[in-house]
Amino acid sequence: MKLGGTNLLVEYNTIDSVGYIGMDFTGDTITIKNNVISNYCMTKDDGGGLYTWNNDSINFSRKLIGNIVFNAIGAPEGTGGNQVAAEGIYIDDRSANVDIIGNSVYKCGNSGIYIHNANHLNIHGNNIYDNGIQLIMRHDNAARTYPITNSVVDSNVFVSRDINQLVASFETVDNEVSDFGTFDYNSYCRPFDDDLTIHASGLSKNETITFDGWRLNYQKDQHSTKSPIAVEQQKILEVTSSNFFNNSDFESNMNSWTSSSTYNNSRITLAIGEGDPGNSLKASFTSSSGKSGGYMFVVSNNFEMTKGKSYRLRFSAKSSISNTSIKIVPLKIGTTNEVANEKSFVLGTTYSDFETLIIPLMDEPLSTIEFEIPEFHGSVWFDNMEIVEVSVENTNPDDYIRFEYNASKNDKTISIPDNYVDAKGSPVSGNIILLPYSSIILFKKVVTSIGVQHKTTDSEIGLLPNPASNYVTVKSKDEILSVSIFDMSGQMIQSSKGLGNTEVTIPSLPKSGLYVVQVQTEGKTEYKKLIIRN
C-alpha cells in the first residue's frame, strides 16, 4: 500500500503476504494507527512493514501508533545482496518528524525499528521482540548531510530472543553517537547472553559493549534496565574429545599461535610469570594507527569442526584497559569465511575465565579460532586455552520468554502463572487484560541460570600453594562437594568427593606438570590451573 498526501488517517487495515513494502507513506499530518502488517518483503529486500523516505523536502506530524508488524521475510536475491535487509518500521533517508508510539514488532529479518539518516524522531513505548537486531540507528554515506539528531528514545522494551541477536546498534560516520538525542527508561534485554548487547561506532570507536558500558561511555539510558533474568542457551552434558588447541598454557612457548593486524602493528610475546598462573600469551600493538578500524587478530592452529556438533571454548584473559570488548571468530584458516557465529566478551584488568559454545554452520576440516582485538583497547593477555567437542541439551527460549499481542478491536484476557515478571522485574500474574492493538513481553523468573557459565569474575576458589609440590589446599566460601584434578588432555588423574568443608587439603599430588583443578560446590563448578613441581 502506497500512501501520500496530508491529513490522512489510516487504521484497522490488515496487510498480509506482499512482495515488498507493507505501507509506504509520504506527506504531512498522517496518522497510521492500529494496523496489522505481516509476511512482507517476500520477493524484494530493503523494505519495511511501515516505510518512509524523502528527498529534500521536510515533512511534519507523522504518527505510527499501535501497529502490529511481524514476519519481515526477506529476499536477499531480490536485491542482489547476500544478507536479509527486511525491517519492521523503517524510517529511511532524509526523513524527519515521525512519532513511533506503542507499536509491536517481532520476527523481522534485520531489525525491529530501523532509523537510517533521519532525525527529529519520537520513539516511545514500543515492544520490539525477536528481530535480527531490535533497534538500529545508522547514519552513513547514503545521506551523510542528514545526521541523526534531536531524537527521543524512551520507555521502550527491546528483547532479543536468541543469543545471536543484538539488542541495539548505533552507528555514525560523522557526528558522534552521543548527538543522536536522549535515551532513557528503556529495557535492553537478551536473557540468553545479557553481556555484550549494544554495538556503537563513530569516528573514534567501533565497539560492541555491555549495557553498563553504553550508559557510562555515552551518557545515555541512566534509568534504563537490562534483562530481569539470565538463562543459558545450552546445557553441557559431556565432554567427548581432548583439547584441539596444540598449545594451551604457554608454559614453554607460543607455538601454534600467530597474529596479524589491519595496519601491520601487532605483536604477540611470551609473558613470563604473567599468566593465571605461570606464563601467558600477550597480544599488543607496536604503534597506534589512529583509526577506528584498527584490529589485531590472534589465531590458533587449525582443527576440524563438523556441522551438527557442538564445541566448548574456554580461556582466561585480561586487558590493560577495563571494559575491553573482544570477539572470537571461528574461521576457515587463511580466509574470512566464518565457520560459526562470532561471539563477544568483556575483559577487565584482572584475569577472568570465559566460556562459550560454538555451533558450526558447515563442515570445515581447516577451522581455526581467531581472537579479534580493537586497537584502542590496549594489550590483552591469554591463558588456559581450550576447545573440546561436547554433547549438549538445547534450552527453548519460549520456555522463558512469553510474547503476547492483541490484534483486535476488543480487549483480550490472558492467564499468566505466578512466576513471571515484566521487563523491569516486577511480578505479573493472574488474568491480565491486553488492550486492543497492544502487546506484552514477560520473563519466567528463574532462581539460577542453567548450563554453561559464560564468564566467571571474582573467583571464590583459591589454591595454596600454587605452584605446589607435595600438597595443595583448596579454599572456598561455600562447602566443597568434590575436587578433581585433570591433566591438559582432559584425563582425570584423581578425585575426592563428599568433602563438606570450605577448606580441603589434597596430598599425594601427581608428577610435575600443568593441571586443571575442578572444584564443585553447591550449584556451582569452577576450574583453576595448578602448576606442580616435585
N, C-alpha and C positions, 0 to 999 in steps of 0.2 A: 504494500500500500504506500503510495507516494502522496504526501500532504504538503500544501503550500498556501499562503495567504495570511490574513490577520483575523483576530477574534474567533478562533476556532476552538471548539470543544469536541474531543474525540474520546468516547468512553463506551465501555461494555462490549467491545469487539473481541472476537476470538479469531486468531490467525494461526493456522497450523499447516505445516508441510509446504514450505515455499523454497524456491531455489536460491534466493538471495536474501535481501533485507526484509524484515518484518514490517516496520513502519519507518519510512524515510520522510523527515519533516523539515520544512524551512518556513521562514516568515516570523512575524511578531505576534505577541499575545496569543499563544497557543497553549492549551491545556490538554495533555494526553493522560487519561485517568482510567484506572480500573479496567485495563485490557489484559487479555491473556494471549501471549505470543510464544509459540513453541515450534520446534523442528524446522529450522530455517538454515540458510547458508548450506543447502544440501548439494548444490551444483556449482556454487561460486563462493570464494572466500573473501576476506577483508570486508566484512559487513557485520551488522548487529541486529538485534531484535528491535531496538529503538535507536535510530541513527540520524545524525545531522552533520552537515558540512557547510562551509561558507567560503566565499571568495574574498571580497574586500569589504562588503557592507557589514554593518553591526546590527544584530537583531536583539530584541528586548523581550522580557517577560515570557519565557518558555518554561513550562512546568510539566514534569513527568512525575505523576503521583499514583501510588498504589497499584502499579502494574506488576504482573507476574510474568517473568520471562525465563524460559528454560530450553534446554536441548539445542544449543547452537552446534550443529553437527560438524560443520567444517568440511571443506573440499579443497585441499591444497592444490590438487591437479587442475582445478578450475581457475586458479590464479597464476599458475606457473611456479608456485613456491614449493617448499618441502615440509612446512610446518602449518598446523592449523592456525588460522587467523580469524576465528569466529568469536565475536564478543556478545555480551549481554546488552548493556547500554553503552553506546559508542558515541562520544562527543568528539568529532573529528576536527581537522584543521580549520583554524581561524573562527571557530565558534565562540560565542560568549553568552552570558546571561541565561543560564539554564539552571532551574531548580530540580534536583533529583531527590525526591522525598518519599519515603515509605514504600519503596519497591522491593520485590523479592526476586532474586536472580540466582539460578542454580544450574549446574551441569552445562556450562558453556566452555567450549574447547580451549579458548585462550584466556579470556578474562571475564569477570562478572561486570565490572564497570571499567571502561577504558576512556581516559581523558587524554587526548592527543592534540597538543598545540592549541589548547583552548583556555579561556580564563573567565573570571567573574562567575564562579560556579558555587552552588549551594548543595552539598551532598549530605543529606540528613536522614537519619532514622531508617536506613535500608538494611535488609537482611540478605547477605551475599554468601552463598554456600556452594562448595564442591565444584569450583571452576578451576581452570588451569592456574590462574592467579586471581585472587579475589578483587584486587584493585590495582590498576596500572595508571600512573600519571606520567606521561612521557612528552618531553619537549625535545624535538630532533630537527634535523636539517630539512625535513619536508616543509616546514614553515618556521624557519629559525627566528624570524622577526615577530613571532607571536608566542612569547613565553607564557608559561602557566603562572598566573599571579592572581591575587585577590580572590582566592577560593576559601570556602569554609567546609571542612570535613568533620562532622561531629555526630555522635550518638548512633553510629553505625555498628553492625555486628558482621565482621568478616571472619568466616570459618573455612579452613582448608580441611577437607575430609581425609586426604591422603598425604603421606609423608613427602611426596614429590611435588606438592603444590605449595608455592609461596603464598603468604598472606597478602603481601603488598610489594609493589615495585615503584620507586620514584626515581626518575631519570631526567637529566637535562644536559644539553651540550653548550649552554650559555650561562645563564644565571645559576645561582646555587639552589639546591632543593629547599633550603630554608626560606626562600622567597615565594614558595608556592602558595602560602596562605596560612590559615590557622587550622590546627587539628586538635581535637580533644573529645573526651568522653566516648571514645570508640572502644571496641573489643577486637583484638587481633588474636585469633585462636587457631592453633594447629595441634590438637591433642596428641597426635602420634609422633611429634617431634617439635616441641614448643621452644626450640633453642634459636637457631638462625632462621628467622621468618620473614625478614624485610630486606629487600635489595634497594640500595641507594647509590646513585652515581652522579657526579658533576664534573667540573673542570679539574678538581684536585683529588677526587676519590672515586673508586668503583668498588663497592663492598657489599657483602651480604652480612647482616648484623642481627643481633638479638633485639628484642623489643626494648629492653633497657638501654642498649646502645643507641637505638633510634631516638629515644627520649633524651638521652644525655647529649649526644653529638649534634642533634638538630633542633633541640628545644621544642619538640612537638609532643602532643598527647600526654600532658602532665597528669591528667586524671583518668587516662585510659587504662585498660587492663589486657592481660593475655589470657590464655585458656584456663578455665577453672579446674580442669582435670589433666592428667598426663597418663597416657596409655601406650604400651609398646606394640608395634605393628606385628612382630613375630615373637614367638617363644621358642628358644633353642632347646631341642630335646636331646641331642647327642652330637659330639664331635666325631667325624668319620675319616679324618686324614691327619697327617702330620703337617707341620708348618711349610708352606710353599715358598716363603722367603728364605733365600740361601744364607743370609747374614741378618740376624735378628737383634743382636745385643751390642755389636760394635766393640766388643772387649779387646779385639786384636787389630781390626782394620775395618775399612768401609767397603770391602769387596762386594760386588754385585749391585752397588748403588751408584747412580750417575746424576748429573744435574745439567740444566741448561736455563737460559732466560731469554726474554724477548729483546733485551738490549745488551746481551753478552757481558753482563756484570754480576754473574752469580758465582758462588764458591761453596763447596762442601768440604769440611775438615773433620778429622777425628778429635773430639773434645775429650781430652784425658781427664778423668775424675769429675766430669760434669754430667754424668748420667744419673739414672734412677734405679739403683746406684751404679757405680763403675763408670764406664765411658759412654759416650753418645755420639751421634752424628749432628754436627752443627751446620746449618744452612744460612748463609748470609750474603749480602750484596757488597761488592767491592767498591761501588760508587753509586750515585743517585742519577737516574735518567731525568728526574723532574717531571715525569709523565704518569698519568693515572693508569695507563695501560702497561706498566712495568710489572712483570711477573717472573718468579723463579719456579722451576719445575724439578722436583726431586723424584727420581724414577727408580723403581725396583727392578729386579731380574724378571724375566718373563716366565710364565707358567700357564697351564691350561685351565680355562674356565668353560663350563658347559651349561647351555640353556636348560632350565628346569631344575638346576641345582642351586644351593644357597651357600654363601661363603661368609664367614665371620672375620672381620678385620679388627684387630686390636693394636693400639700403640700408646705410648706415653709421649707427651710433648709439653714444651713450654716456649714462651716467647720473651724477647727483650722488652716488649711493649704489651701492656694489659689490653684485654678485649681484642686480641688479634684473631681475625677470621681467616681460615684456610679451607681449601677444598681438596677432596680426594676424587680423582677421576680414573675409573677403570678404562684402559685403552688397549687397542692393538698396538704392540710396540712399534715405534718408529712412525706412527700415524696419528691423526686426530680422530680416528674412528672410535666412538665410545662403545665399549662392550656392555656397560651397565650405566645406570643413572649416577650422576655425581652426587656427593654428599659434602656438607659443610660443617665445620666445627669452630668453636671459640676457645682460644688458648689464653691462659693467664701467665703471670711471670714466675710461677712455681709449677712443678710437674703435676699434670693431671692424667688420668687414664681415660682413654676414649675407646668406644666400641660401636660398630655398626654392622649391619648385614648388607651384603652385596648380592643382588639377584641378576645374573647375566641376561641380556636381551638376545644373545646369539651364542653359538658355539665359536670359541676362539682359542686355538692352541697356543697362540703367542700373546696372551694377555699380560698386562702389566698394571701396576698401581702408580699413578702419578700424584704427588702432593704439590698443589699449586699455592704459592705464597705471594701475596701482593707486596710490591716493593716498599710501600710506605709503612709496612708493619714490622720492619726491622728483622732481627735474626730469630731463627727457630731451632730448637734442639729436639731431636727424635731419639727414642729408645724403645726397647721391648716390642719390636715389630713382629706381628704375627698375622697370618691369614690362613685359615683352615676351612675345609668343607664341613658343613653341619647339616643335620636334619632339623627342620623347623615345623612349627604349627602356626598357621596364619591367624591373626585376630581380625574379626569382621568389624569394620568401623561402625556399621549400623547397629551393633550391639551397644555402642557407647554414645553415639550422636543421633539425635532424633530431630528431623526437619519436618514440620507440618505446615501446610498452607491451605487457604480457603479461597478458591477461585469461583466464588459465587456471590450473589447479592444478599444472601442470608447469613446469619450467624452460624458458626459451626462449633459443636461441642466435642472436645476430645478428652479422653481419660489418661491421666499421667500417674504412674506409680510414685511412691513417696521417696524414691532415691534419685530424683533428677534435680538439676539446678539450671539456672539460666546462665548467660554468658558472663554475668557479674558474680556468679557463685551463689546467688540467692535461691533457696529451695522453691520448687514448683511441684505441686501435686494435686491430685483430685481431678474433678471435672473443670476444665478451663474453656473459655469461650474465645474463639478466633473471630474477629470482626471480618466483614466482607473484604476480600482482596488484601488480606494480611497474612503474616506467617510468623513462626516462632522456631528458634533453634535451641534445643535443650541438650544437656550432657548428663550421662549416667554417672553418678558420683561413685568413685572407686576409692577404697581405703588405701591401697598401694598400687603402684604401677606393676605390670607383669612383664616377664620376658627379659629382653636384652637391656642392660644398663648402658646407655649411650655415653654417659660421662660421669666420672666419679671425682669429686673435688673434696679437699679437706678430709683425707682418708682417716678413718677411725682405727685402723690397724697399724701396729708397729712391730718391727722385727729388731731384736737386740741380742747380740751384736750383729752387725752386717757391714763388712764380711764376717762370717762365722767360721769356726774350726771344729770344735768338739760338740757344741750345742747351740741352739738358738731359742730365745724366749719370745713368744708371740703375745702381744698385749692388745686388748680390745676394750672399748667402752661397754660392749654387750657380752653376754655369756657366749663362749666359743663352743660350737657344736662339733666341729671337726677341723682338723688341719691335715692337708695333703701336700706332698712335695712331688713336683713333676720335673723331668728333665726338659731340655729345649726342643725335643722331638715330640713332646706331648705324652710321654710314657710316665705313668705314675710310679714313683720309686718307693714311697712309704706313706702310710695314712694312719691317723689316730681319730677315733670317734667317741662321742658321748662324754666330752671333757667337762662341760658345765661350769667352767671358771672363766674369769676375764683375763687371766694370765696363765699361760701354759708353756712349759719348757720341754723342747724336743731334743733328747740326747741321740747319740749314735748317728750322726749325720752321714750322708753318702760321701763319695770321694770328691776331690776338688773339682770345681766347675761352676757353671751358672745354672740356677734352678728357678722355678716358679713355685711359690707357696700359695696354695688356695686355702683361705680361711672362711669357714661358713659360720655365720651367726643366725639368729632368728630372723628369717625373711630377707637375708642379705648374704651375698658371696663376694669376697674381694680377692684380688690377686696381687702379690708383691714379689718383686725379684729378689733373689737371695744369692749372694756370692759365697762359695765355700772354699776355704783354703786350709788344707790339712796335710 
